[in-house]
Amino acid sequence: MSSAPLVVVHADADLLARSVADRLVTRLVEALSDRGRAHVVLTGGGMGSAVLSALGEGPGRDAVDWARVHVWWGDERFLPSGHPDRNETQAREALLDRLPLDPRHVHAVPASDTPGVGGVDDAAARYADELARVADHEGAGREGTPAFDVLMLGVGPDAHVASIFPEQAAVHEQERLVVGVHGSPKPPPLRVTLTLPAIARAQEVWLVAAGAEKAQAVGLSLSGAGPVQAPAAAVRGRRVTAWLLDRAAATTVPPALVRIASP
């Protein structure tokens, strides 16, 4: 497991999005060179879409052999397919539909109108099965997930990550890798989320946050808060845990933790 988190502060949200996009290209190219395939877990929200848009506009996009990249989601709103609030829909509009991805490698969370899906818990179980299927195919079946190269997370003003909210049941989950969320404090109430044990399977976890409204949550998470109070505080990658921030979101970060500051 990675040791102290890397904290990188950028001048503003636009520069942050472009920097994360460039960082993602570099990491995917490395993974493809090393293993011939790559797995990235996307996040939703404004910054998740901004990173994808920046990636689509940058020259680095063409350096990636997208046909060998697998795309996953850290969480999803349990809504009908194509709904504008689904993370999958937003990611497709921001970039994915313009990339030469293999459709078999785009692993969307089952929607509420997916035939045969009996509810949010069933959708979570099916996503866990998909993770296990790919892991088994790639020889990592014992893990229950494929080898995530990069797992990106947004950070909510309440310090939630994915759909793991403070004091909610998902933050206590230690066994299952995917769970259904009932009664989310942020609408819609039904969601599917990777759990903290699943997130911890990633080689690199990047927490991306911008804006003054995120500052308190970022500072709390980096100052020793417990996971029940601040789920983001419990997030760790196997090799790297990086907090990628703009200046507005970093105002409460202990100065000693800031290891890189971009102009």
Secondary structure as GFF3:
##gff-version 3
##sequence-region A 1 263
A	DSSP	beta_strand	6	10	.	.	.	ID=ss1
A	DSSP	alpha_helix	13	35	.	.	.	ID=ss2
A	DSSP	beta_strand	38	42	.	.	.	ID=ss3
A	DSSP	alpha_helix	45	57	.	.	.	ID=ss4
A	DSSP	three_ten_helix	59	63	.	.	.	ID=ss5
A	DSSP	three_ten_helix	66	68	.	.	.	ID=ss6
A	DSSP	beta_strand	69	73	.	.	.	ID=ss7
A	DSSP	beta_strand	75	77	.	.	.	ID=ss8
A	DSSP	alpha_helix	87	94	.	.	.	ID=ss9
A	DSSP	three_ten_helix	96	98	.	.	.	ID=ss10
A	DSSP	three_ten_helix	103	105	.	.	.	ID=ss11
A	DSSP	alpha_helix	120	137	.	.	.	ID=ss12
A	DSSP	beta_strand	150	154	.	.	.	ID=ss13
A	DSSP	three_ten_helix	169	172	.	.	.	ID=ss14
A	DSSP	beta_strand	178	181	.	.	.	ID=ss15
A	DSSP	beta_strand	191	194	.	.	.	ID=ss16
A	DSSP	alpha_helix	196	199	.	.	.	ID=ss17
A	DSSP	beta_strand	204	209	.	.	.	ID=ss18
A	DSSP	three_ten_helix	212	214	.	.	.	ID=ss19
A	DSSP	alpha_helix	215	221	.	.	.	ID=ss20
A	DSSP	three_ten_helix	231	234	.	.	.	ID=ss21
A	DSSP	beta_strand	240	246	.	.	.	ID=ss22
A	DSSP	three_ten_helix	248	250	.	.	.	ID=ss23
A	DSSP	three_ten_helix	255	257	.	.	.	ID=ss24
A	DSSP	beta_strand	258	261	.	.	.	ID=ss25
###
